[in-house]
Amino acid sequence: MTIETLAKQGTPHTGLAGIDTARLKAMRNAMLRSCFNRLEDTRYRLEFVGRILGREYINDAGARNVNATWYALESLQGGIVWIVCGTAAETDYSKLVPVALRKVRMMLVIGPSGQLTKAFAGVVPSIVECQSMSEALHRAYLYDSTDVKVLFSPACNDGTPTNALGEAFRNEVNEL
């Protein structure tokens, strides 16, 4: 199975975790059905939000650690404008450097960018500190290349609920 098959972009579910939960919950075997009824939808994982002027906006607010963000970056084809949260304390971003070197054209950091700038200096051509999601998306919108995808993948857990981050991204994209 290829990584493209696992990463079904444009759907609210991704990878093996994205097996059709509705079907699993309707199983005839009561014991299996009770196990799968506890599954929650995997929203905010490589969720297609919209296409504006040919550029895709992908919501990956559920990627609250380096491994989940690595998967998102690796799954997308082409160049990426990456919106990331800069509030993580002492996070090791070294696993993201090889994929960022290949794919990330611009990094937009919401919050303090010190640690991210240190980790990705010389790797990502442009690292910009932004004060809000709105500012980050406005800068992504103005990026002068149409052959990139805009990915929001925070890479950290700063205590903000995933649904709040995901909805903030979705709402701001809809305002563009």
C-alpha positions in Angstrom: 0.0 0.0 0.0 1.4 3.4 -1.0 1.5 6.5 1.3 -0.8 8.2 -1.2 -3.4 5.4 -0.7 -3.1 5.8 3.1 -3.4 9.6 3.0 -6.9 10.1 1.5 -6.8 13.9 1.2 -10.1 15.6 1.1 -11.8 13.3 3.5 -12.2 13.8 7.2 -10.5 10.4 7.9 -6.9 9.5 7.0 -5.0 6.3 6.8 -5.9 3.2 8.5 -7.6 5.2 11.3 -9.9 6.4 8.6 -11.6 3.1 8.0 -15.3 3.9 7.5 -16.4 4.2 11.1 -20.1 4.2 10.1 -19.7 0.7 8.7 -17.7 -0.5 11.6 -20.3 0.8 14.1 -23.1 -1.0 12.1 -21.4 -4.5 12.4 -23.6 -7.4 13.3 -21.2 -8.8 15.8 -22.3 -7.1 19.0 -18.8 -7.4 20.7 -17.0 -5.8 17.7 -19.7 -3.2 17.3 -19.4 -2.2 20.9 -15.6 -1.7 20.4 -16.0 0.4 17.3 -18.8 2.5 18.8 -16.2 4.1 21.0 -14.2 5.3 18.0 -14.4 9.1 17.5 -14.2 10.7 14.1 -10.7 11.8 13.1 -11.5 15.4 12.2 -8.8 17.9 11.4 -6.4 15.4 9.9 -5.4 16.3 6.4 -8.8 17.7 5.9 -9.3 19.6 2.6 -10.9 23.0 3.5 -10.9 24.8 0.1 -9.2 25.8 -3.0 -8.6 29.5 -3.6 -7.0 30.7 -6.9 -5.8 27.1 -7.5 -4.1 26.7 -4.1 -5.3 24.0 -1.7 -5.8 24.7 2.0 -5.3 21.7 4.2 -6.4 21.6 7.9 -4.2 19.2 10.0 -4.9 20.8 13.4 -5.0 17.2 14.8 -1.3 16.9 14.2 -0.3 17.9 17.8 3.2 16.3 17.7 6.2 16.0 15.5 5.3 12.5 14.2 1.8 13.5 13.1 3.2 16.6 11.4 5.9 14.5 9.7 3.2 12.3 8.3 1.2 15.3 7.0 4.3 16.9 5.3 5.4 13.6 3.8 1.8 12.8 2.5 1.4 16.0 0.5 2.8 16.3 -3.0 4.6 19.4 -4.2 5.6 22.6 -2.3 4.1 23.5 1.0 3.5 26.7 2.9 3.4 25.4 6.4 1.6 27.1 9.2 2.9 25.9 12.6 2.4 26.9 16.2 5.5 28.3 17.9 4.5 27.8 21.5 6.1 24.4 22.1 8.7 24.2 24.8 11.7 22.1 24.1 10.4 20.1 21.1 12.9 18.2 19.0 12.1 19.1 15.4 15.1 17.2 13.9 12.8 14.5 12.4 11.1 17.2 10.3 14.2 18.7 8.8 14.6 16.3 5.9 11.0 16.5 4.7 11.0 20.3 5.3 14.2 20.6 3.2 12.4 18.9 0.3 9.0 20.4 0.5 8.5 23.4 2.7 8.8 26.7 0.8 7.7 29.0 3.6 7.0 28.5 7.3 4.5 30.8 9.0 4.9 30.5 12.8 2.0 31.6 15.0 3.5 32.8 18.2 7.2 33.0 19.2 9.3 31.6 16.4 12.7 31.3 18.3 12.9 27.5 18.6 11.5 26.9 15.1 13.8 29.5 13.5 16.7 27.8 15.2 15.7 24.3 14.0 14.8 25.3 10.4 17.3 28.1 9.6 18.9 27.3 6.3 16.4 24.5 5.7 13.2 26.5 4.9 13.8 29.5 2.6 11.4 31.8 4.5 10.4 31.7 8.2 7.9 34.4 9.3 6.5 35.0 12.8 2.8 35.8 12.8 0.6 37.0 15.7 -2.6 35.2 14.6 -4.1 32.6 12.3 -5.6 35.4 10.3 -2.2 37.0 9.7 -0.6 33.6 8.8 -3.3 32.9 6.3 -3.1 36.3 4.8 0.6 35.9 4.3 0.1 32.4 2.8 -2.5 33.9 0.5 0.0 36.5 -0.7 2.8 34.0 -1.3 3.8 34.5 -4.9 3.6 30.8 -6.1 0.4 29.0 -7.0 2.0 25.5 -7.0 2.0 25.1 -3.2 -0.4 23.7 -0.7 -1.1 25.7 2.5 -0.9 23.2 5.4 -1.9 24.0 9.0 -0.1 21.4 11.1 0.8 22.8 14.6 3.4 20.1 15.5 2.9 20.8 19.2 0.3 20.7 21.9 0.0 24.1 23.6 -3.1 23.2 25.5 -5.5 24.8 23.0 -8.2 22.3 22.1 -7.8 20.7 18.6 -11.3 21.6 17.6 -10.7 25.3 18.4 -7.5 25.4 16.3 -9.2 23.5 13.5 -12.2 25.7 13.4 -10.1 28.9 13.6 -8.2 27.7 10.5 -11.4 26.8 8.6 -13.1 30.1 9.5 -10.1 32.2 8.4 -9.8 30.3 5.1 -13.4 30.9 4.5 -12.8 34.7 5.1 -10.1 34.8 2.4 
